[in-house]
Amino acid sequence: MAHVNEHYLKLAGAYLFPEIARRVKACADRRPDVADRIIRCGIGDVPGPIVPAVASAMHDAIDELASIETFRGYPPATGYDFLREAIAEHDFRSRGAPIDDDEIFVSDGSKGDCGHFLEILGPNNIVGLPDPVYPVYVDTNVMAGRTGSALEGGGYEGLRTLPATVENGFVPEPPDEHVDIAYLCFPNNPTGSMIDRPRLEAWVRWANEHDAIILYDAAYADFIRDPSKPRSIFEIPGARTCAVEFRSFSKHGAFTGVRCGYTVVPKELEGRSADREGISLHSLWTRRWTTRANGVSWPVQCGAAALYTPDGRDQTAEVVTRYMDHARLLADGCRSLGWQVHGGEDAPFVWTSSPGGEDSWSLFERILEEAAIVVTPGVGFGRMGEGFIRISAFNTRERIDEVVDRLGNLGG
Ligand SMILES: *Cc1c(COP(=O)(O)O)cnc(C)c1O
């Protein structure tokens, strides 16, 4: 019998979303009055639809594939030049971030990239992860054999924790102990926090001084409202020698089902070989793509490029504004209950706790029973998320209004 990858067996069971589903079902079975009116503010998907500029570009692209004159076969493994150029120009160079077209690697989404990137990094790196955290970073490290066993109460042996707390505004500080790879996510999922320029500068300085790499997840960059906040880590001088950035069209572009994102790897960024030689991660990542994949489909890349056209930008900006209005309504609603509210200003998530000091699951149950609203318990994102819940702004305006209304009728 073939042997399995033992590292997969260390994974603590996928707990959070199945447990939410189990509790929602139990409540619905018991309370038909709740079952009929449940509103889900938990999952990170968007209501859509893709904007007209994208739909039209994808239709045209499919017609091209259907004609022998304009048919296209395999795309370049790391993305068509027209899309890489649009990305590098609009998301980076126009904002003062010096990124070349060939430093953009187009992919089928950044969740995959976050995990795949570990393939070009050695197994003995010390990895620092925020708590609370997007669980993908943790589980992909476990699968890649970068941890020991699961710890009771959450986490894994061998990983270092970068605490995100009320005190630090849910922005972790660079660690005192040695870390080779640090994950950061801003705007943050799940806490909705956003890092400011001085604190991101401090991280870049720390990484360069300690020869560490920052894996920077900016999937929600387009939701930043405050013009003084950095949209990309590459707006910070020095980031080209210490950072990789993951970006996604999923949320602002409603691409969760279309599937497209990209990773930025600067040519100066190096890792170290066993004989202490500097090795270009850009060339290893290029090699990884050309060997393992044949790129992203023509209609999808045409759709993604349409996000950067004047129409695409206007239409997308409108969608983002709508979500951020939702976030504000949700935050105001929670505040009027006397709850402590975080996030929701530069990110489409509100992160909140009740003054009663209820634990995450109690608050989850109470909101479900009394208001028929499904939120996400903060403790599901790490032990430091205990006491909090995450409410997502990805919903229709009607549902958001209803959610705010129902929250207003909650006791305390
Ligand atoms: C949604 C999300 C992504 C994007 O994932 P895709 O695979 O591009 O859909 C990445 N990081 C975080 C934190 C997210 O919430």
The ligand as a MOL file (V3000), in Angstrom:
LIG
                    3D

  0  0  0     0  0            999 V3000
M  V30 BEGIN CTAB
M  V30 COUNTS 15 15 0 0 0
M  V30 BEGIN ATOM
M  V30 1 C -10.5500 35.7390 0.0680 0
M  V30 2 C -9.1540 35.7720 0.5250 0
M  V30 3 C -8.1080 35.5160 -0.3540 0
M  V30 4 C -8.3630 35.2990 -1.8250 0
M  V30 5 O -8.4940 34.0030 -2.1890 0
M  V30 6 P -8.7140 33.6330 -3.7180 0
M  V30 7 O -8.1160 32.2710 -3.8090 0
M  V30 8 O -7.9880 34.6250 -4.5580 0
M  V30 9 O -10.1840 33.6340 -3.9590 0
M  V30 10 C -6.8030 35.5760 0.1140 0
M  V30 11 N -6.5420 35.8950 1.3880 0
M  V30 12 C -7.5180 36.1720 2.2640 0
M  V30 13 C -7.1630 36.5600 3.6430 0
M  V30 14 C -8.8530 36.1060 1.8650 0
M  V30 15 O -9.8150 36.3700 2.7460 0
M  V30 END ATOM
M  V30 BEGIN BOND
M  V30 1 1 1 2
M  V30 2 1 2 3
M  V30 3 2 2 14
M  V30 4 1 3 4
M  V30 5 2 3 10
M  V30 6 1 4 5
M  V30 7 1 5 6
M  V30 8 2 6 7
M  V30 9 1 6 8
M  V30 10 1 6 9
M  V30 11 1 10 11
M  V30 12 2 11 12
M  V30 13 1 12 13
M  V30 14 1 12 14
M  V30 15 1 14 15
M  V30 END BOND
M  V30 END CTAB
M  END
